[in-house]
Amino acid sequence: MGAAGTAAMANGAIAARFRLAYPGFALDIDLELPGRGVTALFGPSGSGKTTALRCIAGLARAPDGLLKIGGDVWQDEARGVFVPTHRRALGMVFQDASLFSHLTVKGNLDYGMTRARVTAAEAGRDALCEMLDIAALAERWPDTLSGGERQRVAIARALLTRPQLLLMDEPLASLDVARRLDVLPYLERLRDELDIPIIYVSHAPEEVTRIADEAVVLDRGRVVARGAPLDVLPSASRLVEGGRFGVVNALKARVVAVDEAYGVTRLAHPAGEILIAARLTTQREARVVMRATDVALATAEPRDTSVRTILRGRIEKIDATESALAFVTLTLIGGDRLVSAITRLALDELRLTVGADVFALVKSVALDERGL
């Protein structure tokens, strides 16, 4: 299902206002979200992410809630409007794929189309199966699939209902690291090729950085920050699982050469060469994920060092925390942003200031080729 197959589903921006109180917790959000792309609801456990998603799905009812999807009103308590979940044109994907065990993969997909009352051609099933690489699984039973395969089938089934909105509640949380890295590229394709908005709940910053166009950071039921992931995640690092280790970067680069003698791959980026300690023989482009803690800074181009990835940039912002840390955001040559986590001691000793030209250094062995 490409953009042409989903254009009819796009219905404009989302307005969501919910206030909902439980013992010891209260959700209070008022959001205007875009009608296309991925918006991540991000925050620690108990921050209200899933509660907000349940309100959008109609699984929880806020007493004075309001929810508009483009021109459609799904909830407006002031006017007595509340559309039940089964009548909302939405697709949902949870941590557990929840496939019907008595149906094959094809049977599960057919169920999605039955709900939408459309044929396979109308739903764009073949194109969607190709996009998610599940066509060869059609006659398999759910219990014979890997975790990543089950989640891809669950995503396809949700999309075959022809939703106006796709909700994803930590869909990769139940997968191990290898399976999670397998599925992420497919989520990126959905983001790039679908014309419907996706609301993606996660507490994993590497997922948010890779796939989200915008991150909405929640803490104790309230929105504390929103914007591009690299703009908001560093300042929200106290909320991130793993603290400073949870702030990650993602850069797109072009594969230019594989050095068979040394087993490394050279990637071209406008700010400099990126070296990967693996052979990437089947790709032309890669999104390189690097932790902010793996990015060092230098005020002069280093020589006689084992570091082989050296990127040129200029300091755009400095967030110094009350702890030992400082997050330094660079604008790299070419326009990409890169965040480096350093100590405040290094910040002062190097006399780093906004507007200064610096070099970002990343060890090749710190870059995980499984996520490319």
C-alpha positions in Angstrom: 0.0 0.0 0.0 1.9 3.1 -1.2 1.0 6.7 -0.9 -1.5 6.5 -3.7 -3.3 3.7 -1.9 -3.7 5.6 1.3 -4.2 9.1 0.1 -8.0 8.8 0.5 -7.5 8.0 4.2 -5.7 11.2 5.0 -8.0 13.5 6.9 -5.9 16.3 8.2 -4.7 17.3 11.6 -5.7 15.8 15.0 -7.0 17.8 18.0 -6.9 15.9 21.3 -7.9 17.2 24.7 -8.2 14.9 27.6 -8.4 15.3 31.4 -8.8 12.1 33.2 -8.2 11.4 36.9 -7.3 8.0 38.6 -6.2 7.5 42.2 -2.7 8.8 42.3 -2.5 9.9 38.7 -4.1 12.5 36.4 -3.9 12.9 32.7 -4.2 16.5 31.4 -3.2 17.1 27.8 -4.2 19.4 25.0 -2.6 18.6 21.7 -2.7 19.6 18.0 -1.0 16.9 16.0 -0.1 16.7 12.3 -2.3 14.8 9.9 0.7 12.8 8.5 3.9 11.3 9.7 4.8 9.8 13.1 4.2 11.5 16.4 5.8 9.7 19.3 4.4 9.9 22.8 7.5 9.5 24.9 8.2 9.3 28.6 8.9 6.9 31.4 6.6 4.3 32.7 3.6 5.9 34.4 3.9 9.1 32.5 0.5 8.8 30.8 1.5 7.6 27.3 -0.8 4.6 27.1 -3.6 6.3 28.9 -3.5 9.1 26.3 -3.5 6.4 23.6 -6.5 4.7 25.2 -8.4 7.9 25.2 -7.7 8.4 21.5 -8.9 4.9 20.8 -12.0 5.4 22.8 -11.0 2.6 25.3 -11.0 5.2 28.1 -13.5 8.1 28.2 -12.4 11.5 29.5 -15.4 13.3 31.0 -14.8 16.6 29.1 -12.7 15.1 26.3 -12.4 16.4 22.7 -11.0 14.4 19.8 -11.2 15.5 16.1 -9.5 13.7 13.2 -9.5 16.2 10.4 -13.2 16.9 9.7 -14.5 14.0 11.8 -15.4 14.4 15.5 -14.9 11.2 17.5 -15.5 12.9 20.9 -16.9 16.2 22.0 -18.5 15.8 25.4 -19.7 19.4 25.3 -22.0 18.3 22.5 -22.7 14.8 23.8 -20.6 13.1 21.1 -18.7 9.9 21.8 -18.0 7.5 19.0 -17.3 4.0 20.4 -14.0 2.3 19.5 -15.5 -0.2 17.0 -16.9 2.7 14.9 -13.6 4.7 14.9 -11.6 4.3 11.7 -8.4 3.5 13.4 -5.9 0.7 13.4 -4.2 -0.5 16.5 -0.9 -2.4 17.1 0.0 -3.5 20.7 3.1 -5.0 22.3 1.6 -8.4 21.7 0.7 -8.9 18.1 -2.6 -10.6 19.1 -2.9 -12.5 15.9 -5.7 -15.1 15.6 -4.0 -18.4 16.3 -6.7 -20.4 14.4 -6.1 -18.4 11.2 -3.1 -18.4 8.8 -1.3 -15.1 8.0 -3.5 -14.8 5.0 -6.6 -15.4 7.2 -5.5 -12.7 9.6 -5.0 -10.2 6.8 -8.4 -11.2 5.3 -10.0 -10.4 8.6 -8.6 -6.8 8.4 -10.2 -6.4 4.9 -13.4 -7.9 6.1 -13.7 -5.2 8.7 -13.1 -2.6 6.0 -15.4 -4.3 3.6 -13.0 -4.0 0.7 -11.2 -6.4 -1.7 -7.5 -7.1 -1.6 -7.0 -4.9 -4.6 -8.9 -2.0 -3.0 -6.9 -2.4 0.2 -3.6 -2.6 -1.6 -2.8 -5.8 0.1 -0.1 -7.0 -2.3 1.8 -3.7 -2.1 1.5 -3.6 1.7 2.7 -7.2 2.0 5.7 -6.3 -0.2 6.4 -3.2 1.9 6.4 -5.3 5.1 8.1 -8.3 3.5 5.4 -10.8 4.6 4.1 -12.1 1.2 6.0 -15.4 1.6 4.4 -15.9 5.0 0.8 -16.2 3.7 0.2 -19.8 4.5 2.1 -19.9 7.8 0.4 -20.1 11.2 1.1 -17.4 13.8 2.9 -19.8 16.2 5.5 -20.6 13.5 6.5 -16.9 13.1 9.2 -15.0 14.8 8.3 -12.1 17.1 9.3 -9.6 14.4 7.3 -11.4 11.7 4.2 -11.5 14.0 4.4 -7.7 14.6 4.8 -7.0 10.8 1.7 -9.1 10.2 -0.2 -7.3 13.0 0.8 -3.9 11.4 -0.4 -5.1 8.0 -3.7 -6.3 9.4 -4.3 -3.0 11.2 -3.6 -1.1 7.9 -5.9 -3.3 5.9 -8.8 -1.9 7.9 -8.2 1.3 5.9 -7.8 3.5 9.1 -7.7 7.3 9.2 -5.2 6.9 12.1 -2.8 4.2 13.2 -2.0 3.8 16.9 1.0 1.8 18.0 1.5 1.1 21.7 5.2 0.1 22.2 5.0 -2.5 19.4 8.6 -3.5 19.8 8.8 -3.7 23.6 8.3 -7.5 23.6 11.1 -8.1 21.1 14.7 -8.8 21.8 17.3 -6.3 20.4 18.0 -8.3 17.2 14.3 -8.6 16.3 13.7 -4.9 17.2 16.4 -3.9 14.8 14.9 -6.1 12.2 11.5 -4.3 12.4 12.6 -0.7 12.7 13.4 -0.3 8.9 9.8 -1.4 8.1 8.5 1.3 10.5 10.6 3.8 8.7 9.0 2.8 5.4 5.6 3.1 6.8 6.4 6.6 8.0 7.8 7.6 4.5 5.1 6.0 2.3 1.8 6.2 4.2 -0.5 9.2 4.1 -2.1 8.7 7.5 -0.9 9.9 10.8 0.7 7.4 13.2 0.8 7.9 17.0 3.6 5.8 18.4 4.0 5.2 22.1 7.5 4.4 23.3 9.9 4.9 26.2 12.8 3.8 24.0 14.7 6.9 22.7 16.5 5.0 19.9 13.1 4.1 18.4 11.8 7.7 18.7 14.9 9.1 17.2 14.8 6.8 14.2 11.1 6.9 13.2 9.4 9.9 14.8 8.9 13.3 13.0 7.9 14.8 16.3 8.2 13.7 19.9 5.7 14.7 22.7 7.4 14.2 26.1 5.0 13.3 28.9 5.7 13.3 32.6 3.1 12.6 35.3 0.3 13.0 32.9 1.3 16.4 31.4 3.2 17.5 28.3 6.6 18.8 29.3 8.2 19.2 25.9 7.5 18.6 22.2 9.4 19.0 19.0 11.9 17.2 16.8 13.4 14.2 18.7 16.9 15.6 18.8 15.6 18.9 20.1 13.7 17.5 23.0 15.3 14.3 24.1 18.5 15.7 25.5 16.7 18.2 27.8 14.4 15.3 28.8 17.3 13.0 29.6 16.3 12.8 33.2 13.1 11.0 32.0 14.9 8.7 29.6 15.4 5.1 30.6 19.1 4.8 31.1 19.6 8.5 31.6 22.4 9.9 29.4 22.8 6.6 27.7 19.3 6.9 26.3 20.0 10.0 24.1 20.7 8.9 20.6 21.4 10.4 17.1 20.5 9.1 13.7 22.3 10.3 10.6 21.7 9.3 7.0 24.8 8.6 5.0 25.6 7.0 1.6 27.5 3.8 1.3 30.5 4.4 -1.0 32.9 1.5 -0.5 33.4 -1.8 1.2 37.0 -2.5 2.2 37.1 -6.2 2.0 40.7 -6.4 3.3 39.7 -4.8 6.6 36.0 -5.7 6.7 34.8 -2.2 7.1 32.4 0.0 5.1 32.9 3.7 4.3 29.9 6.0 4.2 29.8 9.5 2.9 28.2 12.3 4.8 28.5 16.0 4.0 30.3 16.5 7.4 32.8 13.8 6.8 33.4 10.0 6.4 31.6 7.5 8.7 33.4 4.2 9.1 31.4 1.1 10.1 33.1 -1.9 11.4 31.2 -4.3 9.2 30.5 -5.1 5.5 27.3 -3.4 4.3 27.2 -5.0 0.8 23.5 -4.7 0.1 22.8 -1.1 0.9 23.2 2.2 -0.9 22.0 4.3 2.0 22.1 3.8 5.8 20.7 5.5 8.8 23.5 5.4 11.4 22.5 5.5 15.0 25.0 6.6 17.6 24.6 7.3 21.3 25.3 10.8 22.5 27.7 9.3 25.0 29.8 7.8 22.1 30.3 11.2 20.5 33.4 13.1 21.7 34.2 16.7 20.8 37.5 18.4 19.8 38.2 22.0 19.0 40.9 21.1 16.4 41.0 18.2 13.9 42.7 15.4 15.7 45.6 13.5 14.3 47.3 10.2 15.3 44.1 8.7 16.7 42.3 5.4 16.3 39.0 7.3 15.7 38.1 7.1 12.1 34.7 9.0 12.1 35.3 12.7 12.4 32.5 15.0 11.5 32.6 18.8 11.2 30.0 21.0 12.8 29.1 24.1 14.8 27.7 24.3 18.3 24.0 25.3 18.1 22.9 24.7 21.8 24.3 23.7 25.1 22.2 22.1 27.8 24.2 21.9 31.0 22.4 19.8 33.7 22.7 20.1 37.5 24.7 16.9 37.5 28.1 16.4 35.9 26.6 16.4 32.4 26.3 18.7 29.4 24.5 18.0 26.2 26.0 19.8 23.2 23.9 20.0 20.0 25.8 20.5 16.8 24.6 21.5 13.4 26.8 19.4 11.1 27.9 20.5 7.6 25.0 19.4 5.5 22.4 20.5 8.0 22.0 17.4 10.2 22.0 17.7 14.0 24.1 15.7 16.3 24.1 15.6 20.1 27.2 14.9 22.2 27.0 14.1 25.9 30.1 15.3 27.7 31.0 16.4 31.3 30.7 20.0 32.4 34.3 19.8 33.3 35.2 19.2 29.6 32.8 21.9 28.5 34.6 24.5 30.6 38.1 23.2 29.9 37.6 23.2 26.2 35.8 26.6 26.5 33.0 25.4 24.3 30.4 28.1 23.4 27.5 28.4 21.1 28.7 29.2 17.6 32.1 27.6 17.9 33.3 25.2 15.2 34.1 21.8 16.5 34.8 18.2 15.4 32.7 15.3 16.5 34.5 12.0 17.0 32.9 8.6 17.0 34.6 5.2 17.4 33.7 2.9 14.6 33.3 0.0 17.0 30.6 1.9 18.9 28.3 2.0 15.8 26.0 -1.0 15.8 25.7 -2.3 12.2 22.6 -4.4 13.1 20.6 -1.2 13.3 21.6 0.0 9.8 
